[in-house]
Amino acid sequence: MVVVTLWFKVPGERRKDFLDSALLVIEPTLIQPGCISCRLYQDLNDPNAVFLVEEWESREKLDRHIKSEQYRIILSLMEFSSENPEFKINTISKTEGLEAIQTVRGFG
């Protein structure tokens, strides 16, 4: 799995325009082949900080998405950020669930 995170610092006066544009990205991204999820989050500790998080089946499918015309909307979101946006691609080779807590804490 591949997880992409984009961090934006969007001041209050630009937030509505940012959110309107960001919401245009969510649904079309979700229907892209290989997209597992696409979500927008606001940091509770910093209301100006917003995260766009995408999960992809493979890097190949993510790369196809990045090359798409629709990705221009995501690139345009970066212009709303009052600080340099952060973009990270993380490749995950293993995922564990609650069983990991049970094992560590000796419940199972």
N, CA, C and O atoms as CSV, one atom per row, in Angstrom:
chain,resi,resn,atom,element,x,y,z
A,1,MET,N,N,0.848,-1.178,0.000
A,1,MET,CA,C,0.000,0.000,0.000
A,1,MET,C,C,0.887,1.231,0.000
A,1,MET,O,O,1.987,1.218,0.551
A,2,VAL,N,N,0.401,2.288,-0.619
A,2,VAL,CA,C,1.097,3.563,-0.678
A,2,VAL,C,C,0.175,4.630,-0.086
A,2,VAL,O,O,-0.991,4.739,-0.463
A,3,VAL,N,N,0.718,5.416,0.847
A,3,VAL,CA,C,-0.055,6.477,1.491
A,3,VAL,C,C,0.584,7.817,1.147
A,3,VAL,O,O,1.777,8.028,1.363
A,4,VAL,N,N,-0.225,8.705,0.614
A,4,VAL,CA,C,0.229,10.050,0.264
A,4,VAL,C,C,-0.384,11.021,1.253
A,4,VAL,O,O,-1.588,10.981,1.508
A,5,THR,N,N,0.443,11.896,1.810
A,5,THR,CA,C,-0.077,12.951,2.684
A,5,THR,C,C,0.359,14.294,2.143
A,5,THR,O,O,1.521,14.500,1.793
A,6,LEU,N,N,-0.589,15.194,2.082
A,6,LEU,CA,C,-0.318,16.578,1.719
A,6,LEU,C,C,-0.769,17.447,2.874
A,6,LEU,O,O,-1.919,17.378,3.308
A,7,TRP,N,N,0.142,18.261,3.366
A,7,TRP,CA,C,-0.144,19.157,4.483
A,7,TRP,C,C,-0.172,20.576,3.941
A,7,TRP,O,O,0.732,21.001,3.222
A,8,PHE,N,N,-1.227,21.300,4.299
A,8,PHE,CA,C,-1.400,22.687,3.873
A,8,PHE,C,C,-1.639,23.556,5.101
A,8,PHE,O,O,-2.246,23.111,6.076
A,9,LYS,N,N,-1.170,24.768,5.052
A,9,LYS,CA,C,-1.478,25.760,6.082
A,9,LYS,C,C,-2.364,26.794,5.386
A,9,LYS,O,O,-1.884,27.612,4.601
A,10,VAL,N,N,-3.673,26.744,5.691
A,10,VAL,CA,C,-4.635,27.593,4.987
A,10,VAL,C,C,-5.271,28.563,5.977
A,10,VAL,O,O,-6.048,28.147,6.836
A,11,PRO,N,N,-4.950,29.852,5.866
A,11,PRO,CA,C,-5.533,30.835,6.784
A,11,PRO,C,C,-7.052,30.934,6.605
A,11,PRO,O,O,-7.585,30.648,5.533
A,12,GLY,N,N,-7.730,31.342,7.673
A,12,GLY,CA,C,-9.184,31.395,7.720
A,12,GLY,C,C,-9.851,32.086,6.546
A,12,GLY,O,O,-10.877,31.616,6.053
A,13,GLU,N,N,-9.286,33.190,6.091
A,13,GLU,CA,C,-9.931,33.935,5.006
A,13,GLU,C,C,-9.885,33.193,3.671
A,13,GLU,O,O,-10.638,33.532,2.757
A,14,ARG,N,N,-9.016,32.188,3.541
A,14,ARG,CA,C,-8.916,31.420,2.296
A,14,ARG,C,C,-9.519,30.023,2.424
A,14,ARG,O,O,-9.610,29.284,1.444
A,15,ARG,N,N,-9.931,29.670,3.645
A,15,ARG,CA,C,-10.360,28.297,3.914
A,15,ARG,C,C,-11.573,27.869,3.074
A,15,ARG,O,O,-11.580,26.760,2.540
A,16,LYS,N,N,-12.597,28.723,2.948
A,16,LYS,CA,C,-13.788,28.329,2.197
A,16,LYS,C,C,-13.439,27.994,0.751
A,16,LYS,O,O,-13.871,26.966,0.230
A,17,ASP,N,N,-12.658,28.857,0.100
A,17,ASP,CA,C,-12.263,28.586,-1.288
A,17,ASP,C,C,-11.432,27.306,-1.374
A,17,ASP,O,O,-11.600,26.507,-2.295
A,18,PHE,N,N,-10.536,27.123,-0.404
A,18,PHE,CA,C,-9.716,25.913,-0.370
A,18,PHE,C,C,-10.608,24.673,-0.247
A,18,PHE,O,O,-10.471,23.722,-1.017
A,19,LEU,N,N,-11.511,24.694,0.719
A,19,LEU,CA,C,-12.376,23.534,0.942
A,19,LEU,C,C,-13.279,23.257,-0.252
A,19,LEU,O,O,-13.502,22.099,-0.606
A,20,ASP,N,N,-13.797,24.307,-0.873
A,20,ASP,CA,C,-14.625,24.114,-2.064
A,20,ASP,C,C,-13.833,23.389,-3.156
A,20,ASP,O,O,-14.346,22.473,-3.800
A,21,SER,N,N,-12.585,23.807,-3.357
A,21,SER,CA,C,-11.741,23.162,-4.370
A,21,SER,C,C,-11.341,21.755,-3.952
A,21,SER,O,O,-11.350,20.835,-4.771
A,22,ALA,N,N,-10.990,21.583,-2.680
A,22,ALA,CA,C,-10.562,20.269,-2.189
A,22,ALA,C,C,-11.687,19.245,-2.306
A,22,ALA,O,O,-11.439,18.085,-2.635
A,23,LEU,N,N,-12.906,19.663,-2.042
A,23,LEU,CA,C,-14.032,18.736,-2.124
A,23,LEU,C,C,-14.277,18.261,-3.562
A,23,LEU,O,O,-14.875,17.207,-3.777
A,24,LEU,N,N,-13.813,19.045,-4.545
A,24,LEU,CA,C,-13.921,18.629,-5.946
A,24,LEU,C,C,-12.992,17.466,-6.266
A,24,LEU,O,O,-13.170,16.788,-7.278
A,25,VAL,N,N,-12.008,17.233,-5.415
A,25,VAL,CA,C,-10.998,16.204,-5.636
A,25,VAL,C,C,-11.400,14.849,-5.055
A,25,VAL,O,O,-11.072,13.809,-5.627
A,26,ILE,N,N,-12.100,14.851,-3.936
A,26,ILE,CA,C,-12.338,13.622,-3.181
A,26,ILE,C,C,-13.055,12.544,-4.012
A,26,ILE,O,O,-12.509,11.459,-4.212
A,27,GLU,N,N,-14.243,12.828,-4.485
A,27,GLU,CA,C,-15.027,11.813,-5.208
A,27,GLU,C,C,-14.335,11.320,-6.479
A,27,GLU,O,O,-14.259,10.109,-6.686
A,28,PRO,N,N,-13.825,12.215,-7.346
A,28,PRO,CA,C,-13.147,11.714,-8.552
A,28,PRO,C,C,-11.910,10.872,-8.235
A,28,PRO,O,O,-11.588,9.943,-8.976
A,29,THR,N,N,-11.224,11.189,-7.151
A,29,THR,CA,C,-10.054,10.391,-6.770
A,29,THR,C,C,-10.493,9.010,-6.316
A,29,THR,O,O,-9.862,8.011,-6.660
A,30,LEU,N,N,-11.577,8.949,-5.539
A,30,LEU,CA,C,-12.060,7.665,-5.022
A,30,LEU,C,C,-12.426,6.668,-6.115
A,30,LEU,O,O,-12.355,5.459,-5.892
A,31,ILE,N,N,-12.813,7.149,-7.286
A,31,ILE,CA,C,-13.200,6.230,-8.360
A,31,ILE,C,C,-12.027,5.877,-9.278
A,31,ILE,O,O,-12.196,5.111,-10.227
A,32,GLN,N,N,-10.847,6.426,-9.005
A,32,GLN,CA,C,-9.666,6.083,-9.794
A,32,GLN,C,C,-9.274,4.634,-9.516
A,32,GLN,O,O,-9.333,4.195,-8.367
A,33,PRO,N,N,-8.877,3.886,-10.541
A,33,PRO,CA,C,-8.437,2.503,-10.312
A,33,PRO,C,C,-7.266,2.473,-9.323
A,33,PRO,O,O,-6.270,3.175,-9.497
A,34,GLY,N,N,-7.405,1.660,-8.302
A,34,GLY,CA,C,-6.329,1.507,-7.328
A,34,GLY,C,C,-6.432,2.400,-6.109
A,34,GLY,O,O,-5.643,2.251,-5.176
A,35,CYS,N,N,-7.384,3.328,-6.088
A,35,CYS,CA,C,-7.544,4.197,-4.924
A,35,CYS,C,C,-8.304,3.451,-3.839
A,35,CYS,O,O,-9.399,2.938,-4.071
A,36,ILE,N,N,-7.712,3.395,-2.655
A,36,ILE,CA,C,-8.346,2.752,-1.510
A,36,ILE,C,C,-9.158,3.778,-0.731
A,36,ILE,O,O,-10.283,3.501,-0.316
A,37,SER,N,N,-8.585,4.968,-0.531
A,37,SER,CA,C,-9.310,6.029,0.172
A,37,SER,C,C,-8.701,7.384,-0.156
A,37,SER,O,O,-7.550,7.490,-0.580
A,38,CYS,N,N,-9.506,8.408,0.054
A,38,CYS,CA,C,-9.078,9.798,-0.120
A,38,CYS,C,C,-9.880,10.619,0.881
A,38,CYS,O,O,-11.107,10.685,0.809
A,39,ARG,N,N,-9.166,11.246,1.820
A,39,ARG,CA,C,-9.844,11.971,2.895
A,39,ARG,C,C,-9.163,13.302,3.165
A,39,ARG,O,O,-7.970,13.481,2.920
A,40,LEU,N,N,-9.960,14.226,3.677
A,40,LEU,CA,C,-9.468,15.543,4.062
A,40,LEU,C,C,-9.648,15.692,5.568
A,40,LEU,O,O,-10.725,15.419,6.097
A,41,TYR,N,N,-8.588,16.126,6.263
A,41,TYR,CA,C,-8.618,16.265,7.716
A,41,TYR,C,C,-8.166,17.659,8.124
A,41,TYR,O,O,-7.334,18.275,7.458
A,42,GLN,N,N,-8.721,18.143,9.220
A,42,GLN,CA,C,-8.270,19.395,9.820
A,42,GLN,C,C,-7.594,19.058,11.140
A,42,GLN,O,O,-8.091,18.228,11.901
A,43,ASP,N,N,-6.470,19.693,11.412
A,43,ASP,CA,C,-5.730,19.482,12.655
A,43,ASP,C,C,-6.477,20.173,13.798
A,43,ASP,O,O,-6.712,21.380,13.737
A,44,LEU,N,N,-6.848,19.433,14.825
A,44,LEU,CA,C,-7.576,20.021,15.951
A,44,LEU,C,C,-6.723,20.995,16.757
A,44,LEU,O,O,-7.256,21.901,17.398
A,45,ASN,N,N,-5.413,20.816,16.731
A,45,ASN,CA,C,-4.511,21.712,17.461
A,45,ASN,C,C,-4.180,22.984,16.684
A,45,ASN,O,O,-3.760,23.984,17.267
A,46,ASP,N,N,-4.371,22.941,15.374
A,46,ASP,CA,C,-4.081,24.098,14.535
A,46,ASP,C,C,-5.144,24.172,13.441
A,46,ASP,O,O,-5.023,23.488,12.425
A,47,PRO,N,N,-6.180,24.988,13.627
A,47,PRO,CA,C,-7.281,25.018,12.662
A,47,PRO,C,C,-6.876,25.461,11.255
A,47,PRO,O,O,-7.639,25.278,10.306
A,48,ASN,N,N,-5.686,26.039,11.116
A,48,ASN,CA,C,-5.214,26.423,9.783
A,48,ASN,C,C,-4.520,25.271,9.053
A,48,ASN,O,O,-4.251,25.370,7.856
A,49,ALA,N,N,-4.234,24.196,9.757
A,49,ALA,CA,C,-3.544,23.053,9.152
A,49,ALA,C,C,-4.562,22.045,8.633
A,49,ALA,O,O,-5.467,21.628,9.355
A,50,VAL,N,N,-4.400,21.663,7.373
A,50,VAL,CA,C,-5.302,20.731,6.713
A,50,VAL,C,C,-4.459,19.644,6.045
A,50,VAL,O,O,-3.403,19.926,5.480
A,51,PHE,N,N,-4.939,18.398,6.115
A,51,PHE,CA,C,-4.244,17.266,5.509
A,51,PHE,C,C,-5.143,16.601,4.484
A,51,PHE,O,O,-6.323,16.362,4.738
A,52,LEU,N,N,-4.583,16.309,3.340
A,52,LEU,CA,C,-5.240,15.467,2.343
A,52,LEU,C,C,-4.483,14.143,2.376
A,52,LEU,O,O,-3.272,14.116,2.159
A,53,VAL,N,N,-5.184,13.051,2.646
A,53,VAL,CA,C,-4.551,11.737,2.757
A,53,VAL,C,C,-5.187,10.801,1.739
A,53,VAL,O,O,-6.405,10.626,1.705
A,54,GLU,N,N,-4.334,10.205,0.913
A,54,GLU,CA,C,-4.778,9.234,-0.086
A,54,GLU,C,C,-4.083,7.908,0.175
A,54,GLU,O,O,-2.906,7.876,0.533
A,55,GLU,N,N,-4.817,6.809,-0.004
A,55,GLU,CA,C,-4.239,5.471,0.085
A,55,GLU,C,C,-4.423,4.783,-1.261
A,55,GLU,O,O,-5.505,4.807,-1.847
A,56,TRP,N,N,-3.338,4.166,-1.739
A,56,TRP,CA,C,-3.322,3.538,-3.058
A,56,TRP,C,C,-2.839,2.100,-2.970
A,56,TRP,O,O,-2.024,1.763,-2.110
A,57,GLU,N,N,-3.339,1.258,-3.855
A,57,GLU,CA,C,-2.929,-0.147,-3.901
A,57,GLU,C,C,-1.455,-0.296,-4.268
A,57,GLU,O,O,-0.773,-1.181,-3.750
A,58,SER,N,N,-0.958,0.572,-5.165
A,58,SER,CA,C,0.424,0.439,-5.627
A,58,SER,C,C,0.965,1.800,-6.067
A,58,SER,O,O,0.204,2.736,-6.315
A,59,ARG,N,N,2.262,1.888,-6.157
A,59,ARG,CA,C,2.908,3.113,-6.626
A,59,ARG,C,C,2.559,3.357,-8.095
A,59,ARG,O,O,2.397,4.503,-8.513
A,60,GLU,N,N,2.445,2.294,-8.867
A,60,GLU,CA,C,2.091,2.425,-10.271
A,60,GLU,C,C,0.735,3.125,-10.437
A,60,GLU,O,O,0.583,4.002,-11.288
A,61,LYS,N,N,-0.244,2.729,-9.618
A,61,LYS,CA,C,-1.573,3.334,-9.717
A,61,LYS,C,C,-1.570,4.770,-9.203
A,61,LYS,O,O,-2.282,5.622,-9.734
A,62,LEU,N,N,-0.778,5.036,-8.181
A,62,LEU,CA,C,-0.614,6.417,-7.712
A,62,LEU,C,C,0.011,7.275,-8.808
A,62,LEU,O,O,-0.457,8.382,-9.075
A,63,ASP,N,N,1.060,6.773,-9.439
A,63,ASP,CA,C,1.730,7.530,-10.501
A,63,ASP,C,C,0.779,7.854,-11.648
A,63,ASP,O,O,0.838,8.944,-12.217
A,64,ARG,N,N,-0.092,6.913,-11.986
A,64,ARG,CA,C,-1.090,7.151,-13.034
A,64,ARG,C,C,-2.017,8.307,-12.608
A,64,ARG,O,O,-2.377,9.158,-13.421
A,65,HIS,N,N,-2.391,8.317,-11.332
A,65,HIS,CA,C,-3.237,9.392,-10.792
A,65,HIS,C,C,-2.509,10.742,-10.856
A,65,HIS,O,O,-3.095,11.747,-11.257
A,66,ILE,N,N,-1.248,10.759,-10.464
A,66,ILE,CA,C,-0.475,12.009,-10.476
A,66,ILE,C,C,-0.338,12.561,-11.895
A,66,ILE,O,O,-0.292,13.778,-12.076
A,67,LYS,N,N,-0.273,11.704,-12.883
A,67,LYS,CA,C,-0.150,12.130,-14.285
A,67,LYS,C,C,-1.480,12.593,-14.878
A,67,LYS,O,O,-1.501,13.186,-15.957
A,68,SER,N,N,-2.584,12.330,-14.187
A,68,SER,CA,C,-3.904,12.629,-14.741
A,68,SER,C,C,-4.189,14.134,-14.769
A,68,SER,O,O,-3.592,14.916,-14.029
A,69,GLU,N,N,-5.110,14.504,-15.640
A,69,GLU,CA,C,-5.568,15.897,-15.709
A,69,GLU,C,C,-6.208,16.326,-14.395
A,69,GLU,O,O,-6.046,17.466,-13.959
A,70,GLN,N,N,-6.932,15.411,-13.773
A,70,GLN,CA,C,-7.641,15.717,-12.534
A,70,GLN,C,C,-6.677,16.126,-11.422
A,70,GLN,O,O,-7.060,16.856,-10.508
A,71,TYR,N,N,-5.426,15.661,-11.494
A,71,TYR,CA,C,-4.448,15.972,-10.446
A,71,TYR,C,C,-4.096,17.456,-10.427
A,71,TYR,O,O,-3.552,17.950,-9.439
A,72,ARG,N,N,-4.397,18.160,-11.495
A,72,ARG,CA,C,-4.134,19.616,-11.527
A,72,ARG,C,C,-4.883,20.337,-10.403
A,72,ARG,O,O,-4.402,21.343,-9.883
A,73,ILE,N,N,-6.042,19.832,-10.034
A,73,ILE,CA,C,-6.798,20.444,-8.931
A,73,ILE,C,C,-6.006,20.330,-7.640
A,73,ILE,O,O,-5.916,21.289,-6.873
A,74,ILE,N,N,-5.427,19.148,-7.398
A,74,ILE,CA,C,-4.609,18.970,-6.193
A,74,ILE,C,C,-3.408,19.915,-6.220
A,74,ILE,O,O,-3.076,20.527,-5.205
A,75,LEU,N,N,-2.770,20.032,-7.359
A,75,LEU,CA,C,-1.636,20.953,-7.463
A,75,LEU,C,C,-2.072,22.397,-7.207
A,75,LEU,O,O,-1.332,23.174,-6.603
A,76,SER,N,N,-3.265,22.752,-7.663
A,76,SER,CA,C,-3.748,24.119,-7.449
A,76,SER,C,C,-4.051,24.386,-5.975
A,76,SER,O,O,-4.000,25.534,-5.533
A,77,LEU,N,N,-4.367,23.330,-5.207
A,77,LEU,CA,C,-4.615,23.513,-3.775
A,77,LEU,C,C,-3.374,24.044,-3.062
A,77,LEU,O,O,-3.485,24.760,-2.067
A,78,MET,N,N,-2.215,23.700,-3.562
A,78,MET,CA,C,-0.971,24.141,-2.937
A,78,MET,C,C,-0.851,25.660,-2.925
A,78,MET,O,O,-0.185,26.227,-2.059
A,79,GLU,N,N,-1.487,26.310,-3.872
A,79,GLU,CA,C,-1.436,27.771,-3.951
A,79,GLU,C,C,-2.184,28.436,-2.796
A,79,GLU,O,O,-1.939,29.606,-2.501
A,80,PHE,N,N,-3.079,27.720,-2.148
A,80,PHE,CA,C,-3.825,28.272,-1.008
A,80,PHE,C,C,-2.991,28.295,0.267
A,80,PHE,O,O,-3.317,29.013,1.213
A,81,SER,N,N,-1.922,27.516,0.293
A,81,SER,CA,C,-1.137,27.365,1.516
A,81,SER,C,C,-0.292,28.611,1.781
A,81,SER,O,O,0.397,29.109,0.892
A,82,SER,N,N,-0.358,29.105,3.024
A,82,SER,CA,C,0.423,30.291,3.394
A,82,SER,C,C,1.878,29.917,3.705
A,82,SER,O,O,2.728,30.800,3.815
A,83,GLU,N,N,2.170,28.624,3.846
A,83,GLU,CA,C,3.526,28.114,4.027
A,83,GLU,C,C,3.761,27.047,2.970
A,83,GLU,O,O,2.818,26.569,2.340
A,84,ASN,N,N,5.015,26.677,2.778
A,84,ASN,CA,C,5.289,25.615,1.812
A,84,ASN,C,C,4.528,24.359,2.203
A,84,ASN,O,O,4.686,23.869,3.321
A,85,PRO,N,N,3.705,23.828,1.302
A,85,PRO,CA,C,2.993,22.591,1.625
A,85,PRO,C,C,3.992,21.435,1.727
A,85,PRO,O,O,5.059,21.464,1.113
A,86,GLU,N,N,3.632,20.432,2.503
A,86,GLU,CA,C,4.467,19.233,2.614
A,86,GLU,C,C,3.786,18.100,1.871
A,86,GLU,O,O,2.590,17.860,2.035
A,87,PHE,N,N,4.555,17.414,1.060
A,87,PHE,CA,C,4.058,16.284,0.267
A,87,PHE,C,C,4.909,15.073,0.603
A,87,PHE,O,O,6.133,15.122,0.481
A,88,LYS,N,N,4.269,13.974,1.028
A,88,LYS,CA,C,5.006,12.759,1.374
A,88,LYS,C,C,4.333,11.545,0.760
A,88,LYS,O,O,3.108,11.422,0.768
A,89,ILE,N,N,5.156,10.649,0.228
A,89,ILE,CA,C,4.694,9.358,-0.260
A,89,ILE,C,C,5.337,8.308,0.636
A,89,ILE,O,O,6.562,8.219,0.722
A,90,ASN,N,N,4.505,7.516,1.299
A,90,ASN,CA,C,4.979,6.463,2.190
A,90,ASN,C,C,4.533,5.115,1.657
A,90,ASN,O,O,3.350,4.897,1.398
A,91,THR,N,N,5.492,4.213,1.494
A,91,THR,CA,C,5.183,2.861,1.067
A,91,THR,C,C,5.129,1.979,2.305
A,91,THR,O,O,6.077,1.934,3.088
A,92,ILE,N,N,4.018,1.281,2.474
A,92,ILE,CA,C,3.793,0.459,3.669
A,92,ILE,C,C,3.853,-1.009,3.258
A,92,ILE,O,O,3.101,-1.458,2.393
A,93,SER,N,N,4.758,-1.742,3.892
A,93,SER,CA,C,4.894,-3.152,3.540
A,93,SER,C,C,4.110,-4.077,4.464
A,93,SER,O,O,3.875,-5.237,4.126
A,94,LYS,N,N,3.705,-3.569,5.629
A,94,LYS,CA,C,2.963,-4.410,6.561
A,94,LYS,C,C,1.982,-3.540,7.336
A,94,LYS,O,O,2.314,-2.428,7.747
A,95,THR,N,N,0.782,-4.051,7.530
A,95,THR,CA,C,-0.227,-3.363,8.317
A,95,THR,C,C,-0.747,-4.331,9.373
A,95,THR,O,O,-1.044,-5.487,9.070
A,96,GLU,N,N,-0.857,-3.858,10.609
A,96,GLU,CA,C,-1.381,-4.676,11.686
A,96,GLU,C,C,-2.595,-3.985,12.285
A,96,GLU,O,O,-2.738,-2.767,12.175
A,97,GLY,N,N,-3.455,-4.746,12.906
A,97,GLY,CA,C,-4.657,-4.214,13.527
A,97,GLY,C,C,-4.607,-4.362,15.036
A,97,GLY,O,O,-3.534,-4.362,15.639
A,98,LEU,N,N,-5.780,-4.486,15.637
A,98,LEU,CA,C,-5.882,-4.597,17.086
A,98,LEU,C,C,-5.137,-5.803,17.653
A,98,LEU,O,O,-4.742,-5.807,18.819
A,99,GLU,N,N,-4.952,-6.814,16.828
A,99,GLU,CA,C,-4.217,-7.984,17.318
A,99,GLU,C,C,-2.803,-7.622,17.754
A,99,GLU,O,O,-2.240,-8.298,18.615
A,100,ALA,N,N,-2.220,-6.580,17.187
A,100,ALA,CA,C,-0.887,-6.138,17.593
A,100,ALA,C,C,-0.910,-5.638,19.037
A,100,ALA,O,O,0.014,-5.912,19.802
A,101,ILE,N,N,-1.951,-4.914,19.410
A,101,ILE,CA,C,-2.077,-4.428,20.798
A,101,ILE,C,C,-2.271,-5.620,21.731
A,101,ILE,O,O,-1.664,-5.689,22.800
A,102,GLN,N,N,-3.116,-6.549,21.319
A,102,GLN,CA,C,-3.367,-7.731,22.141
A,102,GLN,C,C,-2.071,-8.522,22.371
A,102,GLN,O,O,-1.814,-8.996,23.477
A,103,THR,N,N,-1.279,-8.656,21.336
A,103,THR,CA,C,-0.023,-9.403,21.448
A,103,THR,C,C,0.952,-8.670,22.375
A,103,THR,O,O,1.536,-9.285,23.267
A,104,VAL,N,N,1.126,-7.391,22.174
A,104,VAL,CA,C,2.078,-6.610,22.974
A,104,VAL,C,C,1.656,-6.556,24.440
A,104,VAL,O,O,2.487,-6.670,25.340
A,105,ARG,N,N,0.376,-6.383,24.663
A,105,ARG,CA,C,-0.111,-6.264,26.035
A,105,ARG,C,C,-0.389,-7.611,26.688
A,105,ARG,O,O,-0.754,-7.672,27.862
A,106,GLY,N,N,-0.218,-8.690,25.927
A,106,GLY,CA,C,-0.359,-10.022,26.470
A,106,GLY,C,C,-1.797,-10.483,26.663
A,106,GLY,O,O,-2.075,-11.327,27.514
A,107,PHE,N,N,-2.723,-9.919,25.860
A,107,PHE,CA,C,-4.117,-10.312,25.981
A,107,PHE,C,C,-4.441,-11.571,25.183
A,107,PHE,O,O,-5.447,-12.226,25.455
A,108,GLY,N,N,-3.630,-11.913,24.228
A,108,GLY,CA,C,-4.010,-13.018,23.381
A,108,GLY,C,C,-2.957,-13.995,23.307
A,108,GLY,O,O,-3.103,-15.011,22.627
